[in-house]
């Protein structure tokens, strides 16, 4: 709607809508080709801004009482982008809460999805623990559905649809990502120096130990902004990185999420809830949890530094202090991680 001036100089309301951006017009034409029954139905196209992804999301708000839908347009720049639809169908089969794929145009790299709304778990960060706790528990129940699929249950064809599994080599890649972008790039330290020898040995022991452990399905980016809340239920998104790994890696991603504030007691309560829900030994779970938390937090710090320094996204710098504080807490909890502190201590 526009405002113009009549000859008297007084503002006059112009009821004609602003013209739709050409990009939105093209997406709407494409959507009507996909859904011929919607030809002639008015629609508003809303751009959804989402994180560091190279995918583009749009909310199609149809009139005449029709349900809205999400259009995801992706590229082949990342190898995990085409894995989204197979991952969605796999997770649906095991009963996980994920958006339903309404239509898929593989040639045009477009996916039309069920609209799960705008409310994510992160948006509850400032609310009381009594309000957040049941939502986190619902989220952990969804994680348990994924983690219940062990490596031995998957055939070779299943594995081809997943991203490469966590193994010692992938853990080493994450560690080098941390060293290159955070320790050296952000802090300006030479990780190869002799003073960091014990810390490098701790990294080696960590990746070898994690690489020998049994694996299950994991989300890979299981943080609060990738969980949508509908009523009292949690729904998962951004799981195209689905792969084999350790359940504790997902748990660490959620419970040591630098985007939100969780106290030690809140983390402990949620870890206990997950162990009870799956019938796991809490002490054993906690031991591996801290190892995975260190690994995940180092990966996150590498990402924040890379995004801010090299990819023109300086707002990610604000998350570094919280991630470092979380890593410091984790390294304090496990004697096997104490030497890692040399990489970041004194840098803040």
Secondary structure, DSSP 8 states (H G I E B T S, - for coil): -EEEE-TTS-EEEE-S-----HHHHHHHHHHHHH-GGGTT--EEEEEE--TT-SSEEEEEEESTT---EEEEE--SSSTTTTHHHHHHHHHHHTT--B--EEEEETTTTEEEEE---S-BGGGGTTS-HHHHHHHHHHHHHHHHHHHTSBGGG--HHHHHHS-----HHHHHHHHHHHIIIIIIIIT---TTSGGGHHHHHHHHHHHHHHHTS--EEE-S---GGGEEEETTEEEE---TT-EEE-HHHHHHHHHT-TTS---HHHHHHHHHHHHHHHT--HHHHHHHHHHHHHHHHHHHHHHHHHHHHHSS-GGGGGGHHHHHHHHHHHHHH-GGGGGGGGGTTT--
